Amino acid sequence: MGQLIISVGREYGSGGHEIATILSEKLNVPLYDRNMLDQMAARNGIEAESLHQHEEMKRRGLVRTVRGHSSSVQDSVAQLQFNFIREKAESGESFVVVGRCSENVLRGNPALVSIFVRGDEEAKTQRICRLYKLNRLEAKAKMFRHDKKRKAYHNYYSTMKWGDSRGYDICINSSLLGVKATADALYEMILQFVEKRKAEESKEELA
């Protein structure tokens, strides 16, 4: 099949992370999420928790920039993750990556298939209630808080808006089929997508 990179953006409560996990297992490729910070921390001999505190967050307050380098911890952590994703892609490795503006970081890479997973509010609320043992009010507040944070982070570091269908190859509502069936459908869709894209590229070469 050649190199394949799956980027998964997601609304909180949509099951996007679980879908990414299933895809990585089906494709037998690594999954990169917050674990990339653990790898970077181990490589640089620093505490992973100090990185996790600032992941998927846009910079705060006034920041000094010297020779193109920002003094913001959030900027530094974001760039570490972006560089990690680029390095993995440039190495020829196939993988699934969750969030981290990956569809923007790797835009134009021929191996990339970018996905955004959304869900109906009621289904997301029920999922959050079940997973975190929260009442509906707490679940909705948690969902709003996380989506607000993800949107702010993504829109700060990306050229396309978070969740805007024009920025992704595939947008899907996981509430229609459920998380597991959505992952299965995406797996089949990705295989067909890659196969047809290869066929089109072959036609262009012959033209």
N, C-alpha and C positions, 0 to 999 in steps of 0.2 A: 504493500500500500504506500510505502514511502513515509516521510515525516507527516505527522498529523498533530495539530495543536488545537485543543478545544478550550475556548474561553467562555466561562459561565458567569454572567452578571445575574443578580437576583434581588427580588423584593424580600424583605424579612417575613418569614413565615410561609414562603412559597415552597419551601423544600428544595431550593436551588442547590444548596450544599450537598444534600443527600443525593440529588440527581447527578451532580458532578462526581460524587463518590462511586455511584453505580456505573457511570460511563467509564471512569478510569479502570474499574474492575473488568468490565466487558471488553474494553480495548486493551487491557493488560499493560497500561502505561501509568507512570507516577501521577499522583494528585498533589498539586501545590496550592496551599492556602496559607494560613498563618504559620504552618510548619516551615515555610521558607525562612522566616525570621529565626527559628531555632537553628537551622543550618548555618545561617550567617553569623549568629552569635557564637556558635561552636567554632566556626572558622576563624573568628576574630578575637576569641577569648574574652567575651563580655557576657553579661547576664542577659538572657533572653527576655526576661520580664521587663527590663528597661526599654526594650524595643517594642514589645507588645502594648505597652501603655500608650504608644503614639501611632499605632498602625491604623490605616484607613481613616486618618484624620487630616483635615487641611490645616495649614499653618495658622497660628494664633498671634494676634497683636502685631506690633511693629517689628520688622526684621531687618537686620543689616545684611547687605550683600557685598562681599568682597571678591573681586575677580571672578564673578559669576557664581560664587559659592554662598549659599544661604546659611545664616546662623540659626535657622529654625530647626528644632529637633524633628518636627513633623515632616518638613521638607526632606531632611536627611534620611529618615526612615522610608519615606515614599520613594526616593531615588534609589535607595538600596534595593528595594523590592523591584522597581522597574528594571534596574540593571541585572538583577538576578533572572528575571523573566527573559530579558534580551539574550543573556548569556546562554540560557538553556535552549532558546530557539536557534541561536547561531551555531550551537554545537551539533544541531541536527537531531536532537532528542524529540521524541513524541511525548506529549503530556497533556493533562487537563489542569487548568488553572482557574481558581475561583476569585472573582473580583479583581482588586488591585489595578483597575483601569487597564486590564490586560488587552482588551479588544482595541484600545487606543494605542497602547505601547507597541503592539505588534501589527498595527494597521498596515496593510500592503504586503504582509508576509503571505506567500502563496499557500503555506501549510495551514493557515488559520481558518477555523470555523468558529464564529462568535455567536453566542446564544444569550438571550435574556429571558429569565423565568419570572413571570408575574403570577398573581393569583387573585381570586375573589376575596374581598375583605372578610366575609363570614368564614370561609374555609381557612384563611390564614389565622384568624382569631381563634378558631377551634383548635388548630394545630399548636399554636403557642400556649394556649390553656393546658392542653394535654402534655406537652413536652416539659413545661416549666411549672406545672401545678399552680397556675395563676387563675384568678377570676377574670371575667370578660373585660372589666374596666382596666385591670392591670395589664392584660394581654394587649389591648388596643394601645395603651400608653407606651408599652415596650416596642410595639411594632412601629408606631409613629416616631419614636426616639431614634431607633436604629435606621429607619429609612431616611430620616432627615439627615443623619450623620453620613450615611453612604452617599446620598445625593450631593451634599455639600462637598465631600471629598472628591467624588468623581467629577463634578462640574468644575472644580477648581483646577484639577490636573489634566483634564481631557478636553479635546476640541468638540466632541459630540456630547449632548446632554444625556444624563443617566436615564435609561429606560426608553429613550427615543428610538423607535423601530428603525430609523434610517442609519443608526450606528451599529446595527447588528445584522448578521446573516439570517438568524432565526429568532423569532420572538414567540413564546408559547405560554399559555395559561395552564398551569399545573392543576388547577381546581377541576378542570373538565374531566380528566381521566384519573386523577390521583397521582401521587409522586412516583410510585413504582412503574405504573403503566406509561406515564409521561417519559420517564427515563428510557423505557424499552422502545417507545415510539421515536424518541430522539436518536437513539442508537441506530435504528434502521434508516432514519432520515439522513443521518450523517454519512452512513455508508453509501447511500444512493447519491447524496450531494457530492461527495468526493469523486465517485465514479463518473458522474455526469460532467463534473468540472474538468476531470482529466480528459474525457472524450472531447470536450469543447476546445481544450488547449491543443490537443492533437490535430483537430481540424484547422486551427489557426496556423499551426506549424506547416501544414500541407498547402495552405492557401497561397 
